[in-house]
Amino acid sequence: MGTPLYLKSLMLCLSTLCLLIVSILHVQAEINIVATTEHYGAIAKIVGAEKVKVSVLVKGSQNPHAVEVKPTYSVLLNRADLLVTNGQLLEVGWLDIALVNARNPHITPGEEGFVDCSLGIDLIPYEFQEIEGTPLFMLNLGMGGTTRLGNHHYWLDPANSEIIARNIAAKLAAVDPRHATFYQANYDRFATRLAEKVQQWDRLMEPFKGLPIVSYHRSWNYLAKRHGLRVVAYIEPKETVPPSAAYMATLVDRMKKQGVKLILAELYQNKSIVQEVARLTGATPLFLPDSVSEDLGMRDVFQLFDRIYQDLSQALQAAKTS
C-alpha cells in the first residue's frame, strides 16, 4: 500500500520548511562586519570569506580625512558584530559621532567587537618623521590607559597588511570561536601570498634607494621608509593645511637645491597645486591610489600595490635617469 497523498504533501512541506530554517540559520550565522574604509573591508572579506558580511563606510576613492557623517553609518553600525578601524585618529571627528548615534556598545573602543588594526604596527612619529628613533607621544583616551600614536597611513607599507589581517582574524575568532580555525587558515593563506608579493615589490624598488622625493601629504612615509626613499619635504606644511605663497617659495627653493625630480600625491589631492610646484621645479607629478577601490578597478591589496609599484617604479626610473 503506497503512502497517502496527504502524507506525501506533509512530508514535502516539512522538508521545505527544514531547508528554509537551515537557510535562515545560515544567514543569521554570518558575522556582520563594518569597516571604516574600503581598504580594511577588502582585507576583512579575505579573512572572513563566506562566514562574514562586510559593509564599508568610506570608499577607497574618497579622502579619508574629509568624511561627513551620514545617517546610514549609524544604521550599519547598529547592526554590526565587528567594527574594523584604522585607528591612530584617522577616523577622529566622525566615527565617534556615528557610534554614539548607533547605540551599539559592543563595537565601541575597548570592547570585543572593536578592531584597532594599528595594534602591533611599528608606527612612524608625526612630529619628527625624518628622525629615526624619536619616541612616539602617548595620549590618554579616557579608556583606562594610554595608546601609542603615530602617522596613521601605516597601511601603505604593504607588509603591514599582514598585521592588519592578523588583528582582524583574532577578533573574528573572539566573536565567532566556532570558526576560529577557518579564519586562521584564511589568514595563513593571505600572509603566505603577501610575503611572496612583498619580496617581488622590494626587488622592484631596490635600484631607487636614496632618491629624494616630495610628498603632498604625509601618506607615503611608510612606503618611502621601507624602500629607502628620502622624503625631503611636503607640499602641506602641516597635515591637511594648504601651503601659503611664502611656504611654496621655500619649498620650490629646497626642491631645486636637493634635485627632487618626483612629487607623490593621492588621486584626490589638489592637482592644480601639485602641477604648479612641478612647473616651478621641473619635477614630475605622480598621482597614486592609496586604497583598495572597486571604483578604480582594485578589489584587493594585491591589485592596489601592483598598481602603485608599477607606476612608482616607472616614475622613479625616469627621475633617476633625468
BAFI-3210 file (N, C-alpha, C; in Angstrom, 3 decimals, decimal comma, padded with zeros to 6 digits):
// residues 322
n [1|2|3|4|5|6|7|8|9|10|11|12|13|14|15|16|17|18|19|20|21|22|23|24|25|26|27|28|29|30|31|32|33|34|35|36|37|38|39|40|41|42|43|44|45|46|47|48|49|50|51|52|53|54|55|56|57|58|59|60|61|62|63|64|65|66|67|68|69|70|71|72|73|74|75|76|77|78|79|80|81|82|83|84|85|86|87|88|89|90|91|92|93|94|95|96|97|98|99|100|101|102|103|104|105|106|107|108|109|110|111|112|113|114|115|116|117|118|119|120|121|122|123|124|125|126|127|128|129|130|131|132|133|134|135|136|137|138|139|140|141|142|143|144|145|146|147|148|149|150|151|152|153|154|155|156|157|158|159|160|161|162|163|164|165|166|167|168|169|170|171|172|173|174|175|176|177|178|179|180|181|182|183|184|185|186|187|188|189|190|191|192|193|194|195|196|197|198|199|200|201|202|203|204|205|206|207|208|209|210|211|212|213|214|215|216|217|218|219|220|221|222|223|224|225|226|227|228|229|230|231|232|233|234|235|236|237|238|239|240|241|242|243|244|245|246|247|248|249|250|251|252|253|254|255|256|257|258|259|260|261|262|263|264|265|266|267|268|269|270|271|272|273|274|275|276|277|278|279|280|281|282|283|284|285|286|287|288|289|290|291|292|293|294|295|296|297|298|299|300|301|302|303|304|305|306|307|308|309|310|311|312|313|314|315|316|317|318|319|320|321|322]
n.u [000,857|000,677|002,123|-000,105|-001,502|-001,841|000,042|002,396|002,351|002,518|005,058|006,637|006,180|007,274|009,921|010,608|010,267|012,264|014,553|014,259|014,513|017,171|018,435|017,779|019,059|021,672|022,071|021,728|023,915|026,073|028,747|028,430|030,207|031,477|033,511|035,615|036,897|037,202|039,510|040,176|037,893|038,194|040,305|039,127|037,151|038,675|039,762|037,478|035,786|033,153|031,898|031,286|029,651|030,362|030,329|031,034|032,088|033,518|034,515|037,239|038,073|037,646|038,643|039,984|040,266|038,347|035,487|032,022|029,514|027,014|023,511|023,129|025,431|025,210|023,079|024,152|026,234|024,812|023,899|026,140|028,461|031,128|033,482|035,763|038,606|040,953|042,241|044,552|043,677|042,699|039,998|038,939|036,603|034,463|033,728|033,257|030,937|029,108|029,089|027,970|025,374|024,659|024,255|025,369|027,011|028,727|030,592|032,279|035,319|037,701|036,002|034,913|034,000|035,343|037,834|041,063|043,197|045,787|047,248|050,255|051,691|054,663|054,934|055,370|056,509|054,623|055,469|058,252|059,098|061,239|063,338|064,938|064,149|062,866|060,798|057,356|054,627|052,407|048,942|046,198|043,241|041,022|040,070|040,871|043,602|046,585|047,473|049,696|050,586|050,879|051,912|049,133|048,941|049,801|049,008|050,046|052,541|053,136|053,724|052,585|050,007|049,795|049,820|047,519|045,572|045,980|045,117|042,404|041,613|042,046|040,130|037,797|037,847|037,441|034,819|033,448|034,021|033,542|034,340|037,030|039,347|038,900|039,084|041,737|043,051|042,439|043,723|046,382|046,837|046,581|048,695|050,914|050,831|051,041|053,618|055,219|054,600|055,480|058,232|058,717|057,954|059,786|062,209|061,793|061,943|064,501|066,618|066,255|066,919|067,621|066,893|065,609|062,378|059,293|056,362|052,873|050,987|051,426|051,463|052,967|055,112|055,598|055,875|058,011|060,006|060,305|061,542|063,767|063,590|063,979|062,092|062,002|060,538|057,223|054,254|052,068|052,371|051,607|049,553|046,872|046,757|046,720|049,369|050,987|051,842|054,400|055,446|055,386|057,314|059,641|059,617|059,902|062,478|063,977|063,521|064,774|067,439|068,001|067,630|065,184|063,090|060,600|057,203|054,907|051,467|048,134|045,258|043,067|044,011|044,786|045,115|045,927|047,659|049,764|050,627|051,494|053,707|055,284|055,694|057,236|059,546|060,397|059,989|058,395|054,940|053,216|050,332|048,870|046,862|045,618|044,323|042,494|040,012|037,059|035,784|037,914|038,976|040,467|040,379|041,484|044,283|046,484|046,074|045,988|048,643|050,201|049,501|050,380|053,190|053,936|053,430|054,953|057,612|058,249|058,116|060,131|062,367|062,518|063,027|065,480|067,190|067,040]
n.v [-001,191|002,144|005,333|007,642|010,426|012,824|012,560|012,536|015,134|016,493|015,646|016,756|019,457|019,675|019,063|021,196|023,261|022,672|023,085|025,792|026,767|026,017|027,588|030,146|030,099|029,878|032,363|034,032|033,239|034,508|036,763|040,095|042,578|045,851|048,049|050,872|051,945|051,209|049,822|048,336|046,863|045,188|043,507|042,292|040,806|038,847|037,450|036,679|035,584|033,512|033,440|035,897|039,087|042,023|045,472|048,808|052,029|054,311|054,962|053,755|055,607|058,020|060,887|060,115|061,884|063,768|063,322|063,153|062,593|060,241|059,404|056,714|055,479|055,103|053,354|051,051|050,539|050,010|047,442|045,939|043,298|043,417|046,010|047,342|049,235|051,823|053,311|055,308|057,911|058,458|058,278|060,163|062,541|061,950|059,205|058,749|060,231|058,878|056,414|057,025|057,655|055,200|053,423|050,963|049,405|047,235|047,435|049,512|051,397|049,409|047,333|043,924|043,755|045,687|046,581|047,622|048,172|049,049|047,967|046,541|047,543|049,078|052,188|055,379|058,392|061,461|064,174|064,254|062,955|062,471|061,811|059,150|056,858|058,583|058,870|057,887|059,991|059,793|059,362|060,008|058,377|058,188|055,640|053,938|053,853|054,466|055,186|054,435|056,770|057,633|058,292|057,784|056,493|053,904|051,646|051,801|050,721|047,780|045,392|045,678|044,898|042,283|042,332|043,792|042,000|039,917|041,066|041,382|038,719|037,655|039,003|038,180|035,459|035,702|036,703|034,816|031,977|029,345|029,150|029,665|028,300|028,325|031,079|031,465|029,838|031,139|033,562|032,623|031,724|034,139|035,620|034,152|034,424|037,206|037,661|036,615|038,380|040,817|040,435|040,470|043,123|044,523|043,837|045,073|047,755|048,131|049,395|052,113|053,219|055,852|057,961|061,295|062,562|064,438|064,728|065,213|064,970|063,504|060,821|058,847|058,025|055,569|053,740|054,949|054,785|052,019|051,416|052,992|055,545|059,094|061,357|064,604|066,878|068,319|069,179|070,139|072,186|071,486|068,780|068,398|071,127|073,731|075,014|078,166|081,156|082,002|079,693|077,979|079,144|078,693|075,904|075,290|076,319|074,645|072,134|072,443|072,794|070,302|068,597|067,322|065,240|064,134|064,179|062,995|062,248|061,696|060,498|062,111|064,572|068,134|068,926|071,155|072,605|070,760|070,517|073,104|073,336|071,412|072,603|074,811|073,660|071,683|069,057|065,820|065,203|062,661|060,952|058,781|055,888|055,329|053,380|050,296|050,026|049,492|051,099|052,171|049,983|048,198|045,564|044,286|044,161|043,272|043,928|046,693|047,390|046,350|048,110|050,561|050,098|049,560|052,025|053,752|052,743|053,087|055,892|056,611|055,507|057,097|059,536|059,001|058,783|061,211]
n.w [000,000|-000,900|000,134|001,553|-000,239|001,169|003,178|001,738|000,788|003,213|004,116|002,139|002,614|005,181|004,634|002,959|004,786|006,647|005,085|004,672|007,276|007,821|005,910|006,869|009,360|008,480|007,237|009,459|010,869|009,776|010,349|010,984|009,636|009,851|008,167|008,471|006,248|002,725|002,164|004,477|004,632|002,422|003,210|005,413|004,123|002,854|005,034|006,480|004,551|003,360|005,780|006,730|006,455|004,855|005,256|004,143|005,152|004,128|000,883|-001,190|-003,038|-001,905|000,101|003,128|005,208|005,041|005,802|005,893|008,235|007,666|007,930|007,363|008,252|011,032|011,108|009,886|011,709|014,002|013,584|013,531|014,228|014,413|014,291|012,165|012,246|011,241|013,161|015,200|015,098|012,552|011,950|013,617|014,858|013,237|013,317|016,022|016,453|014,818|016,135|018,631|017,850|016,858|018,955|019,890|022,015|021,983|019,950|020,495|021,306|023,018|023,531|022,768|020,144|018,717|016,462|016,335|013,947|014,017|016,055|017,074|014,959|013,719|014,323|012,716|014,038|014,074|014,517|014,161|011,713|010,036|011,645|012,867|015,491|017,221|020,019|020,227|021,091|023,916|024,404|026,456|026,263|027,795|028,288|030,230|030,052|028,077|024,658|021,978|019,570|016,131|012,730|010,756|008,321|007,951|006,537|004,022|003,830|002,384|003,739|006,211|005,894|006,615|009,421|009,868|008,840|010,635|013,058|012,488|012,084|014,644|016,187|014,915|015,547|018,247|018,504|017,136|017,905|017,055|014,434|014,409|013,495|010,787|010,128|010,840|008,994|006,596|007,065|007,213|004,576|003,189|004,363|003,503|000,693|000,560|001,622|-000,413|-002,498|-001,412|-001,381|-004,137|-004,761|-003,205|-004,446|-006,897|-006,187|-005,296|-006,866|-006,410|-004,000|-001,768|-003,405|-003,683|-002,812|-002,965|-001,038|-001,189|000,969|004,266|003,628|002,345|003,812|005,121|003,021|001,704|003,693|003,866|001,441|001,310|000,216|000,146|001,773|001,376|001,780|002,220|000,449|001,858|004,639|007,225|008,463|006,288|005,833|003,543|001,407|001,954|000,046|000,722|001,926|-000,263|-001,922|-000,429|-000,427|-003,171|-003,627|-001,953|-003,126|-005,604|-004,824|-003,709|-005,757|-006,416|-008,245|-008,363|-007,410|-005,119|-004,815|-003,581|-005,417|-004,930|-004,113|-004,342|-007,528|-009,023|-007,371|-007,028|-009,680|-010,163|-008,438|-009,649|-012,146|-011,442|-010,489|-012,197|-011,599|-011,750|-011,471|-009,693|-009,367|-007,191|-006,334|-003,024|-001,684|-001,582|-004,063|-005,569|-007,404|-008,751|-009,930|-008,376|-006,395|-004,215|-001,867|-003,255|-005,950|-005,611|-004,664|-006,713|-008,748|-007,613|-007,367|-009,994|-011,346|-009,740|-009,828|-012,513|-012,707|-010,890|-012,145|-014,414|-013,156|-012,033|-014,191|-015,386]
ca.u [000,000|001,512|001,963|-001,228|-001,135|-001,740|001,305|003,463|002,327|003,018|006,498|007,247|006,125|008,244|011,260|010,809|010,408|013,597|015,522|014,106|015,109|018,627|018,857|017,688|020,132|022,935|022,167|021,914|025,228|027,080|029,222|028,207|031,382|031,515|034,866|035,549|037,315|037,134|040,764|040,065|036,811|038,714|041,079|038,154|036,491|039,600|039,898|036,189|035,204|031,704|031,359|031,044|029,075|031,168|029,869|032,106|031,583|034,212|035,067|038,666|038,315|037,401|039,664|039,567|040,355|037,216|034,328|030,813|028,720|025,714|022,608|023,286|026,555|024,724|022,233|025,057|026,964|023,877|023,720|027,464|029,079|032,548|033,842|037,182|039,059|042,370|042,785|045,552|042,947|042,267|038,549|038,522|035,733|033,238|033,328|032,705|029,554|028,312|028,959|027,002|024,048|024,379|023,808|025,827|028,215|029,586|031,637|032,980|036,718|037,936|035,084|035,300|033,642|036,084|039,149|042,034|044,165|047,147|047,930|051,391|052,379|055,795|054,421|056,284|056,012|054,202|056,187|059,644|059,056|062,512|064,351|064,742|064,298|062,098|059,698|056,005|053,994|051,320|047,714|045,190|041,971|039,927|039,552|041,591|045,031|047,104|047,755|050,790|050,064|051,845|051,369|048,079|048,933|050,652|048,582|050,743|053,632|052,361|053,968|051,695|048,730|049,799|049,431|046,101|044,798|046,104|044,239|041,015|041,403|041,976|038,841|036,765|037,891|036,903|033,357|032,881|035,029|033,262|035,023|038,366|040,326|038,596|039,673|043,186|043,514|042,358|044,819|047,653|046,978|046,808|050,032|051,897|050,822|051,534|055,076|055,805|054,443|056,335|059,577|058,753|057,915|061,061|063,232|061,498|062,299|065,894|067,516|065,900|067,257|068,322|066,370|064,782|061,033|058,419|055,028|051,849|050,524|052,368|050,897|053,864|056,297|055,855|056,391|059,343|060,929|060,546|062,390|064,923|063,396|064,121|061,055|062,735|059,594|055,813|053,545|051,333|053,278|051,078|048,515|045,656|046,832|047,255|050,575|050,919|052,766|055,752|055,884|055,616|058,599|060,676|059,563|060,471|063,924|064,540|063,466|065,804|068,752|068,202|067,477|063,990|062,508|059,327|056,242|053,862|050,204|046,985|044,407|042,072|044,635|044,618|046,009|046,482|048,817|050,843|051,124|052,221|055,019|056,014|056,094|058,274|060,754|060,768|059,734|057,242|053,905|052,681|049,146|048,736|045,781|046,140|043,421|041,674|038,835|036,396|035,509|039,148|039,395|041,405|039,467|042,184|045,569|047,453|045,849|046,379|050,086|050,717|049,305|051,283|054,594|054,143|053,514|056,032|058,924|058,471|058,398|061,453|063,377|062,634|063,670|066,878|067,967|066,861]
ca.v [000,000|003,328|006,429|008,513|011,678|013,926|012,408|012,982|016,600|016,940|015,410|017,740|020,740|019,626|019,128|022,578|024,080|022,408|023,775|027,220|027,040|025,928|028,769|031,301|029,972|030,158|033,809|034,620|032,861|035,400|037,841|041,371|043,440|047,184|048,596|052,317|052,250|050,089|049,072|047,366|045,959|044,192|042,523|041,544|039,845|037,738|036,674|036,125|034,846|033,338|033,495|037,280|040,080|043,225|046,775|049,803|053,387|055,268|054,330|053,932|056,763|059,220|061,376|059,659|062,987|064,673|062,431|063,677|061,512|060,008|058,610|055,282|054,966|054,644|052,180|049,921|050,278|049,444|046,021|045,316|042,443|043,774|047,263|047,319|050,622|052,116|053,839|056,379|059,157|058,693|058,425|061,076|063,631|061,489|057,874|058,831|060,716|057,777|055,373|057,486|057,527|053,789|052,768|049,572|049,452|046,074|047,747|050,737|051,143|048,635|046,196|042,775|043,949|046,812|046,175|048,668|047,455|049,565|047,246|045,759|048,237|049,942|053,481|056,499|059,591|062,559|065,441|064,178|061,762|062,218|061,482|057,776|056,620|059,513|058,148|058,354|060,536|058,998|060,132|059,377|058,390|058,040|054,281|053,110|053,754|055,322|054,489|054,999|057,413|057,955|058,500|056,776|055,938|052,715|050,599|051,956|049,749|046,566|044,336|045,883|044,232|041,016|042,640|044,173|040,763|039,164|041,700|041,077|037,285|037,431|039,482|037,283|034,235|036,013|036,851|033,623|030,942|028,096|029,155|030,237|027,649|028,790|032,410|031,317|029,271|032,207|034,485|031,978|031,759|035,533|036,017|033,478|035,092|038,573|037,614|036,412|039,620|041,849|040,179|040,964|044,585|045,001|043,715|046,087|049,087|048,132|050,351|053,516|053,633|057,122|059,029|062,262|062,817|065,305|064,158|066,222|064,699|062,622|059,495|057,870|057,853|054,150|053,136|055,524|054,206|050,621|051,279|053,880|056,825|060,228|062,393|065,796|067,952|068,070|070,349|070,648|072,475|070,654|067,868|068,935|072,587|074,100|075,846|079,610|081,581|082,016|078,307|077,442|079,660|077,954|074,523|075,247|076,516|073,435|071,057|072,698|072,568|068,878|067,839|066,481|065,082|063,434|064,586|061,994|062,741|060,813|060,863|063,104|065,810|069,309|068,746|072,426|072,945|069,831|070,853|074,367|073,019|070,685|073,575|075,691|072,904|070,709|067,704|065,122|064,845|061,306|060,758|057,351|055,455|054,999|052,440|049,397|050,750|048,843|052,142|052,388|048,713|047,477|044,904|043,793|044,820|042,851|044,772|048,062|047,592|046,129|049,376|051,564|049,830|049,691|053,448|054,393|052,315|053,739|057,312|056,720|055,207|058,313|060,559|058,593|058,949|062,560]
ca.w [000,000|-001,035|001,093|001,181|-000,892|002,128|003,900|000,834|000,783|004,510|004,145|001,255|003,318|006,272|004,030|002,520|005,991|007,197|004,235|004,925|008,588|007,656|005,165|007,762|010,347|007,797|007,067|010,760|011,385|009,237|011,212|010,306|009,813|009,246|008,104|008,256|004,877|001,783|002,242|005,563|004,264|001,487|003,975|006,218|003,228|002,629|006,269|006,882|003,417|003,357|007,144|007,123|005,539|005,083|004,783|004,191|005,330|003,267|-000,319|-001,403|-003,893|-001,106|001,025|004,464|006,162|004,818|005,812|006,521|008,812|007,048|008,780|007,083|009,034|012,333|010,860|009,675|012,947|014,973|013,297|013,370|015,245|014,448|013,640|011,800|012,093|011,050|014,408|015,113|014,888|011,168|011,925|014,671|014,439|012,577|013,752|017,381|016,326|014,262|017,156|019,629|017,253|016,549|020,189|019,880|022,860|021,726|018,956|020,878|021,669|024,214|023,600|021,952|018,747|018,132|015,950|016,014|013,109|014,201|017,128|016,596|013,867|014,056|013,864|012,496|014,725|013,207|014,668|013,722|010,894|009,366|012,643|013,344|016,911|018,048|020,682|019,972|022,281|024,452|024,562|027,289|025,551|028,724|028,227|031,177|029,750|027,021|023,402|021,193|018,369|015,103|011,389|010,587|006,960|008,017|005,590|002,744|003,761|002,085|004,723|007,351|005,624|007,364|010,797|009,797|008,685|011,885|014,038|012,125|012,332|016,090|016,678|014,386|016,353|019,572|018,456|016,487|018,189|016,336|013,132|014,612|012,617|009,423|009,983|010,916|007,723|005,596|007,367|006,846|003,105|002,821|004,796|002,642|-000,614|000,739|001,796|-001,737|-003,273|-000,822|-001,880|-005,523|-004,750|-002,651|-005,505|-007,913|-005,689|-004,852|-007,542|-006,197|-002,641|-001,618|-004,261|-002,949|-003,329|-002,184|-000,903|-000,904|002,331|004,942|003,396|001,719|004,655|005,395|001,794|001,476|004,677|003,507|000,256|001,376|-000,481|001,061|001,695|001,822|002,116|001,934|-000,077|003,006|005,756|008,299|007,998|005,651|005,731|002,228|001,510|001,670|-001,017|001,294|002,091|-001,615|-002,399|000,306|-000,910|-004,522|-003,490|-001,347|-004,115|-006,617|-004,230|-003,422|-007,000|-006,359|-009,577|-008,310|-006,389|-004,924|-004,259|-003,771|-006,544|-004,541|-003,684|-005,194|-008,682|-009,504|-006,523|-007,369|-011,017|-010,079|-007,866|-010,691|-013,175|-010,915|-010,123|-013,219|-011,108|-012,336|-010,503|-009,815|-008,542|-006,939|-005,442|-001,692|-001,031|-002,397|-004,543|-006,698|-008,391|-009,515|-010,510|-007,493|-005,466|-003,031|-001,630|-004,268|-007,119|-005,254|-004,619|-008,070|-009,453|-007,033|-007,674|-011,435|-011,684|-008,989|-010,317|-013,812|-012,456|-010,253|-013,152|-015,237|-012,322|-011,811|-015,420|-015,950]
c.u [000,893|001,221|000,819|-000,730|-000,948|-000,459|002,491|003,543|002,886|004,532|007,234|007,290|007,156|009,674|011,592|011,026|011,781|014,677|015,479|014,743|016,628|019,165|018,849|018,812|021,481|023,145|022,446|023,303|026,338|027,456|029,124|029,363|031,141|032,956|034,772|035,939|037,267|038,381|040,665|038,918|037,285|039,514|040,151|037,432|037,384|039,674|038,586|035,501|033,688|031,075|030,976|030,303|029,758|030,504|030,986|031,496|032,195|034,846|036,557|039,019|038,122|038,628|039,243|039,643|039,166|035,944|033,167|029,966|027,357|024,830|022,769|024,439|026,061|023,828|023,103|025,777|026,072|023,746|025,035|027,830|030,535|032,737|035,344|037,627|040,555|043,001|043,770|044,927|042,564|040,770|038,031|037,626|034,490|032,786|032,706|031,255|028,647|028,083|027,958|025,584|023,659|023,853|024,119|027,119|029,193|030,755|032,364|034,411|036,863|037,048|035,487|035,033|034,361|037,474|039,975|043,169|045,586|047,912|049,045|052,166|053,544|055,500|055,517|055,714|055,634|055,118|057,584|059,824|060,387|063,601|064,093|064,937|063,570|060,940|058,350|055,424|052,812|050,116|046,739|043,841|040,777|039,321|040,373|043,061|045,429|047,328|048,895|050,203|051,190|051,147|050,365|047,985|049,751|050,257|049,322|052,148|052,938|052,549|053,056|050,314|048,645|049,350|047,961|045,224|044,831|045,186|042,773|040,697|041,249|040,635|037,689|036,706|037,284|035,376|032,672|033,840|034,785|034,053|036,434|039,404|040,127|039,249|041,203|043,753|043,490|043,474|046,158|047,885|047,283|048,237|051,113|051,988|051,393|053,051|055,782|055,738|055,348|057,777|059,729|058,802|059,216|062,171|063,044|061,996|063,764|066,763|067,305|066,191|068,021|067,794|065,480|063,416|060,355|057,036|054,035|051,445|051,572|051,916|051,933|055,107|056,629|056,430|057,802|060,375|061,282|061,586|063,551|064,801|063,470|063,010|061,670|061,799|058,183|055,194|052,672|052,321|052,897|049,934|047,259|045,643|047,431|048,455|050,291|051,902|054,203|056,291|056,209|056,972|059,754|060,767|060,226|061,993|064,593|064,569|064,549|067,189|069,039|067,940|066,288|063,315|061,121|058,489|055,155|052,630|049,121|046,103|043,446|042,679|044,476|045,618|046,643|047,693|050,011|051,461|051,889|053,612|055,881|056,524|057,264|059,589|061,247|060,589|058,492|056,208|053,388|051,525|048,872|047,483|046,366|045,262|042,860|040,422|038,243|036,081|036,713|039,729|040,388|040,597|040,154|043,552|046,605|047,310|046,257|047,879|050,761|050,625|050,270|052,716|054,889|054,346|054,714|057,403|059,252|058,837|059,770|062,586|063,603|063,346|065,154|067,755|067,872|067,980]
c.v [001,242|004,369|007,327|009,853|012,809|013,835|012,850|014,505|017,158|016,783|016,430|019,112|020,796|019,741|020,547|023,491|023,911|023,130|025,275|027,602|027,018|027,153|030,008|031,279|030,284|031,657|034,481|034,327|033,751|036,471|039,137|042,319|044,789|047,673|050,090|052,685|050,990|049,225|047,973|046,388|044,851|043,119|041,672|040,490|038,625|036,839|035,981|035,290|034,713|033,383|034,909|038,044|041,401|044,442|047,795|051,194|054,372|054,533|054,640|055,112|058,085|059,607|060,984|060,743|063,928|063,851|063,105|062,508|061,443|059,200|057,109|054,672|054,361|053,425|050,934|049,537|049,655|047,937|045,251|044,420|042,828|045,085|047,269|048,741|050,700|052,551|054,962|057,707|059,430|058,984|059,441|062,176|063,190|060,120|057,910|059,298|059,592|056,681|055,761|057,291|056,073|053,022|051,264|049,507|048,316|046,403|049,046|050,406|050,445|047,423|045,111|042,984|045,087|046,352|047,419|047,993|047,953|048,837|046,368|046,400|049,065|051,326|054,526|057,719|060,684|063,771|065,413|062,959|061,459|061,766|060,095|057,707|057,599|058,786|058,742|058,937|059,665|059,888|059,356|059,511|058,195|056,653|053,358|052,971|054,706|054,498|055,189|055,559|057,724|058,218|057,393|056,198|054,647|051,628|050,687|051,362|048,411|045,451|044,464|045,272|042,903|041,247|043,026|042,931|039,931|039,728|041,376|039,617|036,996|037,865|038,632|035,994|034,472|036,096|035,631|032,453|029,623|027,999|029,729|029,619|028,057|030,147|032,334|030,787|030,327|033,224|033,896|032,018|033,179|035,956|035,401|034,158|036,501|038,588|037,446|037,696|040,724|041,667|040,685|042,485|045,167|044,937|044,791|047,467|049,216|049,182|051,810|054,014|054,953|058,248|059,967|062,429|063,849|064,678|065,278|066,133|063,790|061,168|058,445|057,588|056,387|053,454|053,638|054,930|052,776|050,501|052,277|055,138|057,953|061,244|063,673|066,933|067,508|069,334|070,964|070,959|071,708|069,827|068,617|070,453|072,958|075,040|077,317|079,935|081,559|080,595|077,687|077,892|078,925|076,516|074,392|075,384|075,259|072,282|071,231|072,380|071,080|067,996|066,892|066,447|064,447|063,921|063,512|062,638|061,701|061,350|061,988|064,439|066,908|069,270|070,055|072,844|072,066|070,206|072,166|074,152|072,304|071,647|074,426|074,971|071,966|069,269|067,118|064,821|063,427|061,145|059,259|057,047|055,085|054,000|051,470|050,161|050,022|049,855|052,371|051,087|047,925|046,877|044,380|044,458|044,442|043,697|046,220|048,247|047,255|047,422|050,444|051,339|049,902|051,160|054,114|054,008|052,955|055,217|057,502|056,439|056,433|059,418|060,267|058,893|060,354|063,505]
c.w [000,000|000,025|000,642|000,644|000,120|002,941|003,050|000,822|002,081|004,610|003,288|001,926|004,436|005,748|003,592|003,705|006,622|006,411|004,474|006,249|008,517|006,945|006,047|008,796|009,743|007,634|008,407|011,330|010,846|010,263|010,424|010,627|009,145|009,312|007,822|006,833|004,016|001,846|003,298|005,322|003,349|002,210|004,835|005,383|002,988|003,864|006,634|005,830|003,578|004,743|007,564|006,033|005,856|004,457|005,005|004,312|004,324|002,087|-000,476|-002,278|-003,146|-000,292|002,444|005,529|006,061|004,686|006,536|007,002|008,122|007,990|008,578|007,866|010,344|012,193|010,696|010,962|014,009|014,821|013,276|014,553|015,460|013,695|013,417|011,486|011,818|012,368|014,173|014,688|013,434|011,120|012,952|014,100|013,701|013,069|015,144|017,357|015,834|015,293|018,241|019,104|017,015|017,757|020,174|020,685|022,599|020,802|019,272|021,314|023,008|024,360|022,598|020,472|018,052|017,718|015,615|015,254|013,283|015,293|016,560|015,471|014,421|013,492|013,717|013,215|013,732|013,307|014,064|012,823|010,212|010,336|013,190|014,857|017,807|018,694|020,321|021,241|022,674|024,679|025,430|026,608|026,481|028,719|029,134|030,864|028,653|025,770|022,681|019,897|017,399|013,789|011,080|009,179|006,862|007,025|004,262|002,745|003,540|003,104|005,940|007,129|006,371|008,806|010,852|009,720|009,959|012,966|013,765|012,428|013,816|016,651|016,150|015,200|017,733|019,562|017,846|016,670|017,462|015,039|013,226|013,679|011,164|009,175|009,999|009,604|006,621|005,800|006,925|005,344|002,624|003,154|003,918|001,287|-000,507|000,865|000,460|-002,566|-002,730|-001,285|-003,312|-005,553|-004,209|-003,703|-006,569|-007,484|-005,298|-005,556|-007,162|-004,778|-002,656|-002,469|-003,455|-003,621|-002,438|-002,185|-000,596|000,562|002,985|004,836|003,040|002,549|004,926|004,170|001,508|002,433|004,302|002,397|000,220|000,546|000,547|000,818|002,257|002,220|001,757|001,353|001,006|004,139|007,017|007,730|007,537|005,528|004,375|002,371|001,222|000,553|-000,514|001,457|000,738|-002,146|-001,732|-000,192|-002,275|-004,458|-002,940|-002,345|-005,177|-006,068|-004,025|-004,640|-007,000|-007,728|-009,567|-007,133|-006,314|-004,308|-004,467|-004,892|-006,209|-004,120|-004,749|-006,355|-009,137|-008,683|-006,880|-008,710|-011,026|-009,490|-008,905|-011,764|-012,710|-010,643|-011,223|-012,774|-011,774|-011,253|-010,758|-008,824|-008,423|-006,119|-004,088|-000,959|-002,061|-002,808|-005,741|-007,791|-009,304|-010,071|-009,685|-006,349|-004,206|-002,936|-002,685|-005,538|-006,837|-005,342|-005,951|-008,873|-008,931|-007,490|-009,165|-011,806|-011,001|-009,520|-011,663|-013,627|-011,818|-011,239|-014,039|-014,453|-012,136|-013,020|-016,011|-015,493]
res [m|g|t|p|l|y|l|k|s|l|m|l|c|l|s|t|l|c|l|l|i|v|s|i|l|h|v|q|a|e|i|n|i|v|a|t|t|e|h|y|g|a|i|a|k|i|v|g|a|e|k|v|k|v|s|v|l|v|k|g|s|q|n|p|h|a|v|e|v|k|p|t|y|s|v|l|l|n|r|a|d|l|l|v|t|n|g|q|l|l|e|v|g|w|l|d|i|a|l|v|n|a|r|n|p|h|i|t|p|g|e|e|g|f|v|d|c|s|l|g|i|d|l|i|p|y|e|f|q|e|i|e|g|t|p|l|f|m|l|n|l|g|m|g|g|t|t|r|l|g|n|h|h|y|w|l|d|p|a|n|s|e|i|i|a|r|n|i|a|a|k|l|a|a|v|d|p|r|h|a|t|f|y|q|a|n|y|d|r|f|a|t|r|l|a|e|k|v|q|q|w|d|r|l|m|e|p|f|k|g|l|p|i|v|s|y|h|r|s|w|n|y|l|a|k|r|h|g|l|r|v|v|a|y|i|e|p|k|e|t|v|p|p|s|a|a|y|m|a|t|l|v|d|r|m|k|k|q|g|v|k|l|i|l|a|e|l|y|q|n|k|s|i|v|q|e|v|a|r|l|t|g|a|t|p|l|f|l|p|d|s|v|s|e|d|l|g|m|r|d|v|f|q|l|f|d|r|i|y|q|d|l|s|q|a|l|q|a|a|k|t|s]
***
